[in-house]
Amino acid sequence: MKTIIRSPLITEKNTTLAEAGVYVFEVGMDATKPEIKKAIEAGFSVKVQGVRTVICRNDMKYSKFGLTKPKKWKKALVKLADGQKLSLFEGA
């Protein structure tokens, strides 16, 4: 079974996006936009308006063996319908 949603990404920049109704999640590399949309709608009982995905890479690291290859990971920016919020990103 493949993992679609791994974790929410809560940063200062992402909290300003959350005020506009855009929430950011780390997702599996093989997850597609329709699968992400279905998983968010089923898991949080909200209506998703759109999904954007970005493939990110970590920086190169030096070790005693030389440079290490950066790992790739995927994040999804999920825009909810007007008037809907995720309580997961509020508070703390």
N, C-alpha and C positions, 0 to 999 in steps of 0.2 A: 504494500500500500504506500503510495507516495504522499509526502507531506506537502500540503498546499500552503497553509499559513503557519509560519514558525513562531514569530513573536511580533508584538507591536514595537515600533521605533519611536521612543519618546525623547525628543531633543528640544532645545529652545526654538530652533527653526520650525520643527514640526508642530509645535504647539501654536505658533502663529498661523500655520496652515490649517490647523484644526478649527480655529475661529471662523475660517471661511468654508468649513465643511469638508476639508480634504484630510484624510487620515492615512498614515504611512505604516506599512507592515513589511517585515522581512518574509519572503515567500520562497518556496523551493525553486530551483533552477528550471525544472521541467513543468512548472505550473503555467497554465495559459490564462489569458484574460477572462474568458467565460467561466473557467473553473474557479478563479479567484472571486469573481462576482457571486457565483452560487454559494461559495463557502462563507463569504461575509454576510450575505442575506440570510442564510440558514443559521449561522452561528450567533448573530447579533440581532436578528429580527428587524432589519432596517431595509430601506430601498436604496440600491446603488444606482447612481446616475452614470458613472463612468469609471474606467480603470486605466491607469497608465503604468507602465512598467519600465524599470531602469536596471541594467546590469552594471554592478559596481565591482571595482577591484580594490583590494587592499594594497598598501605600499610595499615596495621591495624591502626586504630586511637583510641586514648583514649578520652572518654568523661565522663561526670559525671555519666553516666549509665554503664560504663565499656568499654570493647573493642567493636568496631563496625566491622561488616563484610566487607571485601574489595569488591569493585565493579569490575566486569570483563568487559573488553572491547577488541575489536579485531582490529588489524592493518594489513594492507596488504602492502607488498613490491612488487611493480610493476616494472618489467624490460621491457624497451622499446627496439624496434628494433634499430639497429645501425644507427647513424646519426639523430635520432629524439630526441626532447627535449620538455619539458613543460615550457612555459613562466611563469606559475604560480609560480614556484620555483626560478626564476631568478630575480635579482634586489633587491628591498627593501633595 
